[in-house]
C-alpha cells in the first residue's frame, strides 16, 4: 500500500455571505489502520495546539503512519489571522469540523489558555455512556500524559430556568456525542505560549502511538488525577484585576488570591478561595467587567 500526504483548504460560506476556511492536512499511511482527526485553533490565539498540529503535519510522512491522520491546522482561521480571543465557532466552521470528524475512530481537539489566560495543563475526557467507547476516551486521556483530567458527559438538556448551568455542571451536546466518537480536549498553554515545553505535541504523539497510528512504544504515563468540584470566581463590579496567586498553586479555604481595584487604587473586591483547591485557570488581563471571569479553582480528587 502506498500512502499520500495532501494539504488543501476546506471552504464554507455562511448565511451572512462570509466565507470561512480550514487548512486541512491529511496523511494516508503506507500501512492500513484507523482514522483520527485532530483539530487545532478553534480559538485562534491558543497557540500550543496550532504549533503542535502544524509540526505534526510538517514532520510526518506516509511511511510513518498506519491508517489516516486528518489535521485541521487552523480550525477558526479568521480568529487566528485577526488575533481574536474567545472567538465564537460560527456555524460554517462547525459544519466543516463535523465533516472532517465523520468516519473517524478518535478525535483530539486541542485547546488551552488564550493571550490573557494562565492555564494549568489538563485534559477533558468526553464520555458517551458506552463502555467500549468510554474506555477508548479514558485511554486517550491517560496516554496524553498531563497530571489532571476532567470528565464530561452529556445527560440531556437542563431544566428551563433562563440561565444555563456552567458547562462543567451541565455539558452541551457535543460533536463527539452526535457522531459517537471518543474525544479528548487537551487544555495546554497560556499567554501566547507556543508549546514551548512540547506538552501538546508529545501528548498527541503518545496518543497516536498508543492507538497504533504511529510506530514505537508509547511512553508510560501516571494516570491523571480527576478534577472534582470547580469554583468559578467573577468580578463584583467593573474594575482592574490584580492577581496575587499563581497558576498551579494549591490554596487553602479563605486564602487571599487577589484584588479588584478602580483606577485610583480604591479596593472594590478582595478575592478569596471559597475552598481548598488548585488554581487551574486565571485571567491575566487587567480590565474586568462586572460578572467577568477572574479565575477558577479545581478540587483535585
Buried (B, 14 or more C-beta within 10 A) or exposed (E): EEBEBEEEEBEBEEEEEEEBBBBBBBBBBBBEBBBBBBBBBBBBBBBBBBBBBBBBBEEBEBEBBBBBBBBBBBBBBBBBEEEBBEBEBBEBBBBBBEBBBEEBBBBBBBBBBBBBBBBBBBBBBBBBEEEEBBEBBBBBBBBBBBBBBBBBBBEEEEEEEEEEEEEBEBBEEBBBBEBEBBBBBBBBBBBBBEBEEBBBBBBBBBBBBBBEBBEEEBEEBEEBBBBEBBBBBBBBEBBBBEBEBEBBBEBEEEBEBBBBBEEEEEEBBEBBBBBBBBBBBBBBBEEBEEEBBBBBBBBBE
